[in-house]
Amino acid sequence: MPAPASSFFRSTDTGVLIHLRITPNAGRDAIEGAESRDDGSSVLRIRVRAVPDKGKANAAAIALLAKALGLPKSALSLTSGETSRFKTIAVAASTGDVLERLAALVV
């Protein structure tokens, strides 16, 4: 199942890349759905209660996303955006299952 050009995720040879926008210091941990940006790209919005200090918000976002996808945290890794609100996460798992679960997150 190929992702649309404006999707927040895309398949790779090793799994799936997911583009995120993280909001730290939020009142709750939540996945809020897809958001279109001004440049035409899309991101998955995630809010976490963790503070953006020493990778705590990144770890909380990975844990929340792993739980939503039904995968172990070790299957997800941060590939870019360590100190930015905009991040890219690599998911090393069966692409078909992950794409279905990602699509279900935004419905």
DRENKOLLO-939982 format. One line per field, with one value per atom (N, C-alpha, C): residue in three letters; chain; atom name; y, x, z. Coordinates in pm, whole numbers, always signed. Example, Ala and Ser with C-alpha at 12.3 -4.5 7.8 and 13.67 -1.06 7.14 Angstrom:
# DRENKOLLO-939982
residuo	(ALA:ALA:ALA:SER:SER:SER)
cadena	(A:A:A:A:A:A)
atomo	(N:CA:C:N:CA:C)
c2	(-569:-450:-330:-225:-106:+3)
c1	(+1319:+1230:+1320:+1285:+1367:+1290)
c3	(+780:+780:+780:+708:+714:+787)
This chain:
# DRENKOLLO-939982
residuo	(MET:MET:MET:PRO:PRO:PRO:ALA:ALA:ALA:PRO:PRO:PRO:ALA:ALA:ALA:SER:SER:SER:SER:SER:SER:PHE:PHE:PHE:PHE:PHE:PHE:ARG:ARG:ARG:SER:SER:SER:THR:THR:THR:ASP:ASP:ASP:THR:THR:THR:GLY:GLY:GLY:VAL:VAL:VAL:LEU:LEU:LEU:ILE:ILE:ILE:HIS:HIS:HIS:LEU:LEU:LEU:ARG:ARG:ARG:ILE:ILE:ILE:THR:THR:THR:PRO:PRO:PRO:ASN:ASN:ASN:ALA:ALA:ALA:GLY:GLY:GLY:ARG:ARG:ARG:ASP:ASP:ASP:ALA:ALA:ALA:ILE:ILE:ILE:GLU:GLU:GLU:GLY:GLY:GLY:ALA:ALA:ALA:GLU:GLU:GLU:SER:SER:SER:ARG:ARG:ARG:ASP:ASP:ASP:ASP:ASP:ASP:GLY:GLY:GLY:SER:SER:SER:SER:SER:SER:VAL:VAL:VAL:LEU:LEU:LEU:ARG:ARG:ARG:ILE:ILE:ILE:ARG:ARG:ARG:VAL:VAL:VAL:ARG:ARG:ARG:ALA:ALA:ALA:VAL:VAL:VAL:PRO:PRO:PRO:ASP:ASP:ASP:LYS:LYS:LYS:GLY:GLY:GLY:LYS:LYS:LYS:ALA:ALA:ALA:ASN:ASN:ASN:ALA:ALA:ALA:ALA:ALA:ALA:ALA:ALA:ALA:ILE:ILE:ILE:ALA:ALA:ALA:LEU:LEU:LEU:LEU:LEU:LEU:ALA:ALA:ALA:LYS:LYS:LYS:ALA:ALA:ALA:LEU:LEU:LEU:GLY:GLY:GLY:LEU:LEU:LEU:PRO:PRO:PRO:LYS:LYS:LYS:SER:SER:SER:ALA:ALA:ALA:LEU:LEU:LEU:SER:SER:SER:LEU:LEU:LEU:THR:THR:THR:SER:SER:SER:GLY:GLY:GLY:GLU:GLU:GLU:THR:THR:THR:SER:SER:SER:ARG:ARG:ARG:PHE:PHE:PHE:LYS:LYS:LYS:THR:THR:THR:ILE:ILE:ILE:ALA:ALA:ALA:VAL:VAL:VAL:ALA:ALA:ALA:ALA:ALA:ALA:SER:SER:SER:THR:THR:THR:GLY:GLY:GLY:ASP:ASP:ASP:VAL:VAL:VAL:LEU:LEU:LEU:GLU:GLU:GLU:ARG:ARG:ARG:LEU:LEU:LEU:ALA:ALA:ALA:ALA:ALA:ALA:LEU:LEU:LEU:VAL:VAL:VAL:VAL:VAL:VAL)
cadena	(A:A:A:A:A:A:A:A:A:A:A:A:A:A:A:A:A:A:A:A:A:A:A:A:A:A:A:A:A:A:A:A:A:A:A:A:A:A:A:A:A:A:A:A:A:A:A:A:A:A:A:A:A:A:A:A:A:A:A:A:A:A:A:A:A:A:A:A:A:A:A:A:A:A:A:A:A:A:A:A:A:A:A:A:A:A:A:A:A:A:A:A:A:A:A:A:A:A:A:A:A:A:A:A:A:A:A:A:A:A:A:A:A:A:A:A:A:A:A:A:A:A:A:A:A:A:A:A:A:A:A:A:A:A:A:A:A:A:A:A:A:A:A:A:A:A:A:A:A:A:A:A:A:A:A:A:A:A:A:A:A:A:A:A:A:A:A:A:A:A:A:A:A:A:A:A:A:A:A:A:A:A:A:A:A:A:A:A:A:A:A:A:A:A:A:A:A:A:A:A:A:A:A:A:A:A:A:A:A:A:A:A:A:A:A:A:A:A:A:A:A:A:A:A:A:A:A:A:A:A:A:A:A:A:A:A:A:A:A:A:A:A:A:A:A:A:A:A:A:A:A:A:A:A:A:A:A:A:A:A:A:A:A:A:A:A:A:A:A:A:A:A:A:A:A:A:A:A:A:A:A:A:A:A:A:A:A:A:A:A:A:A:A:A:A:A:A:A:A:A:A:A:A:A:A:A:A:A:A:A:A:A:A:A:A:A:A:A:A:A:A)
atomo	(N:CA:C:N:CA:C:N:CA:C:N:CA:C:N:CA:C:N:CA:C:N:CA:C:N:CA:C:N:CA:C:N:CA:C:N:CA:C:N:CA:C:N:CA:C:N:CA:C:N:CA:C:N:CA:C:N:CA:C:N:CA:C:N:CA:C:N:CA:C:N:CA:C:N:CA:C:N:CA:C:N:CA:C:N:CA:C:N:CA:C:N:CA:C:N:CA:C:N:CA:C:N:CA:C:N:CA:C:N:CA:C:N:CA:C:N:CA:C:N:CA:C:N:CA:C:N:CA:C:N:CA:C:N:CA:C:N:CA:C:N:CA:C:N:CA:C:N:CA:C:N:CA:C:N:CA:C:N:CA:C:N:CA:C:N:CA:C:N:CA:C:N:CA:C:N:CA:C:N:CA:C:N:CA:C:N:CA:C:N:CA:C:N:CA:C:N:CA:C:N:CA:C:N:CA:C:N:CA:C:N:CA:C:N:CA:C:N:CA:C:N:CA:C:N:CA:C:N:CA:C:N:CA:C:N:CA:C:N:CA:C:N:CA:C:N:CA:C:N:CA:C:N:CA:C:N:CA:C:N:CA:C:N:CA:C:N:CA:C:N:CA:C:N:CA:C:N:CA:C:N:CA:C:N:CA:C:N:CA:C:N:CA:C:N:CA:C:N:CA:C:N:CA:C:N:CA:C:N:CA:C:N:CA:C:N:CA:C:N:CA:C:N:CA:C:N:CA:C:N:CA:C:N:CA:C:N:CA:C:N:CA:C:N:CA:C:N:CA:C:N:CA:C:N:CA:C:N:CA:C:N:CA:C:N:CA:C:N:CA:C:N:CA:C)
c2	(-118:+0:+124:+192:+310:+428:+509:+627:+742:+827:+943:+1035:+1118:+1207:+1299:+1340:+1434:+1364:+1234:+1158:+1183:+1161:+1179:+1056:+952:+832:+782:+705:+644:+516:+423:+294:+311:+231:+224:+77:+49:-89:-161:-87:-149:-133:-64:-43:+79:+169:+288:+408:+524:+650:+730:+786:+864:+1003:+1106:+1244:+1295:+1348:+1389:+1536:+1591:+1721:+1696:+1713:+1684:+1812:+1806:+1916:+1864:+1905:+1862:+1946:+1908:+1978:+1988:+1894:+1896:+1844:+1866:+1820:+1670:+1608:+1465:+1409:+1278:+1210:+1173:+1215:+1186:+1196:+1116:+1127:+1199:+1316:+1402:+1389:+1315:+1298:+1372:+1365:+1426:+1575:+1647:+1791:+1828:+1907:+1957:+2084:+2092:+2211:+2304:+2428:+2529:+2489:+2410:+2371:+2252:+2204:+2095:+1958:+1950:+1822:+1796:+1674:+1637:+1579:+1596:+1540:+1479:+1386:+1331:+1409:+1472:+1552:+1463:+1479:+1403:+1500:+1483:+1561:+1465:+1511:+1431:+1520:+1460:+1534:+1559:+1479:+1488:+1623:+1662:+1788:+1763:+1866:+1849:+1864:+1775:+1782:+1647:+1643:+1521:+1405:+1436:+1332:+1272:+1330:+1274:+1282:+1393:+1407:+1313:+1297:+1203:+1061:+1021:+886:+866:+967:+957:+946:+1020:+1014:+876:+822:+688:+584:+594:+499:+506:+628:+646:+591:+619:+571:+419:+364:+218:+149:+203:+144:+150:+263:+278:+183:+153:+64:-82:-109:-246:-306:-223:-267:-240:-312:-278:-146:-73:+54:+36:-81:-106:-112:-124:-126:+15:+118:+257:+328:+413:+490:+629:+726:+864:+880:+923:+939:+1084:+1178:+1320:+1403:+1520:+1614:+1599:+1557:+1531:+1650:+1772:+1889:+1977:+1928:+2003:+1948:+2028:+1978:+1882:+1898:+1813:+1702:+1578:+1462:+1359:+1273:+1159:+1034:+941:+815:+702:+612:+493:+376:+303:+185:+64:-25:-148:-260:-276:-379:-408:-508:-545:-424:-380:-256:-258:-366:-373:-349:-416:-400:-258:-203:-68:+35:+24:+119:+115:-3:-16:+51:+28:+85:+238:+288:+433:+496:+434:+486:+489:+390:+383:+494:+544:+648:+780:+805:+935:+930:+815:+804:+856)
c1	(+85:+0:+89:+110:+194:+126:+205:+151:+139:+37:+27:+147:+174:+292:+289:+171:+161:+145:+166:+147:+262:+233:+334:+424:+401:+484:+512:+622:+654:+732:+716:+786:+930:+1017:+1156:+1193:+1315:+1360:+1365:+1383:+1399:+1277:+1173:+1054:+977:+953:+872:+937:+933:+974:+849:+845:+730:+779:+712:+747:+651:+709:+631:+648:+550:+562:+529:+626:+613:+585:+489:+464:+495:+608:+641:+566:+575:+510:+359:+299:+154:+82:-45:-125:-150:-130:-155:-71:-54:+12:-96:-82:-185:-129:-187:-161:-282:-258:-368:-404:-327:-360:-265:-296:-211:-238:-133:-143:-65:-127:-59:+16:+139:+221:+215:+260:+258:+341:+446:+532:+476:+357:+294:+320:+409:+436:+334:+332:+243:+324:+273:+335:+226:+265:+175:+198:+93:+106:+97:+194:+198:+224:+148:+169:+219:+320:+371:+386:+366:+380:+525:+615:+757:+817:+919:+988:+1094:+1127:+1229:+1369:+1404:+1532:+1600:+1720:+1802:+1728:+1648:+1581:+1456:+1408:+1289:+1164:+1144:+1027:+1039:+1159:+1180:+1146:+1194:+1167:+1018:+950:+806:+729:+771:+705:+723:+844:+871:+787:+779:+700:+552:+499:+358:+330:+416:+397:+412:+508:+528:+403:+348:+227:+111:+94:-15:+0:+125:+150:+159:+156:+166:+303:+406:+544:+628:+739:+830:+901:+936:+1007:+1137:+1198:+1325:+1310:+1187:+1164:+1162:+1158:+1154:+1283:+1331:+1451:+1440:+1495:+1496:+1607:+1570:+1672:+1710:+1618:+1654:+1563:+1613:+1533:+1546:+1661:+1679:+1639:+1670:+1638:+1530:+1468:+1364:+1226:+1123:+986:+951:+1017:+992:+1095:+1047:+1134:+1099:+1195:+1170:+1206:+1111:+1127:+1132:+1228:+1235:+1174:+1087:+1024:+1076:+1143:+1197:+1098:+1000:+898:+835:+750:+679:+600:+632:+576:+424:+366:+221:+145:+185:+118:+131:+250:+275:+193:+189:+113:-36:-89:-231:-257:-171:-188:-173:-79:-62:-185:-238:-358:-474:-482:-590:-578:-457:-437:-502:-515:-567:-714:-778:-920:-1007)
c3	(+0:+0:+0:-111:-113:-46:+22:+91:-8:+8:-78:-60:-159:-155:-34:+10:+121:+256:+262:+384:+483:+611:+715:+730:+651:+657:+516:+505:+376:+399:+307:+313:+270:+330:+289:+275:+235:+222:+356:+464:+596:+687:+641:+725:+682:+778:+754:+821:+755:+815:+848:+969:+1014:+1050:+997:+1027:+1135:+1243:+1359:+1391:+1460:+1525:+1671:+1757:+1899:+1977:+2068:+2161:+2301:+2361:+2497:+2600:+2725:+2837:+2819:+2752:+2730:+2854:+2859:+2973:+2971:+2855:+2843:+2728:+2729:+2618:+2518:+2392:+2292:+2151:+2064:+1921:+1863:+1805:+1762:+1615:+1538:+1397:+1305:+1176:+1074:+1063:+1025:+1006:+879:+793:+673:+710:+663:+689:+569:+588:+482:+360:+382:+270:+191:+227:+156:+216:+313:+378:+488:+536:+646:+760:+881:+1000:+1088:+1172:+1272:+1400:+1453:+1575:+1698:+1786:+1911:+2026:+2134:+2257:+2365:+2439:+2552:+2675:+2791:+2917:+2952:+2898:+2931:+2889:+2962:+2932:+2824:+2745:+2641:+2699:+2790:+2858:+2851:+2796:+2789:+2721:+2619:+2542:+2603:+2713:+2779:+2691:+2622:+2534:+2414:+2362:+2250:+2293:+2410:+2460:+2484:+2538:+2562:+2431:+2330:+2199:+2136:+2145:+2090:+2164:+2296:+2374:+2336:+2321:+2286:+2147:+2052:+1915:+1908:+1979:+1980:+2035:+2141:+2200:+2101:+2034:+1937:+1819:+1782:+1669:+1710:+1841:+1890:+1868:+1879:+1857:+1981:+1997:+2107:+2077:+2182:+2164:+2087:+2100:+2031:+1879:+1829:+1684:+1625:+1710:+1665:+1702:+1613:+1644:+1582:+1653:+1607:+1503:+1381:+1276:+1253:+1286:+1274:+1362:+1400:+1479:+1628:+1675:+1819:+1906:+1864:+1946:+1882:+1778:+1707:+1742:+1721:+1736:+1623:+1508:+1392:+1389:+1390:+1401:+1296:+1267:+1180:+1260:+1262:+1333:+1232:+1246:+1162:+1237:+1169:+1228:+1153:+1225:+1166:+1195:+1107:+1125:+989:+986:+864:+813:+694:+640:+630:+581:+563:+692:+798:+928:+980:+970:+1022:+944:+812:+731:+764:+786:+824:+958:+1054:+1187:+1185:+1104:+1091:+1028:+926:+861:+959:+1047:+1145:+1251:+1275:+1375:+1336:+1209:+1164:+1123:+1137:+1100:+1211)
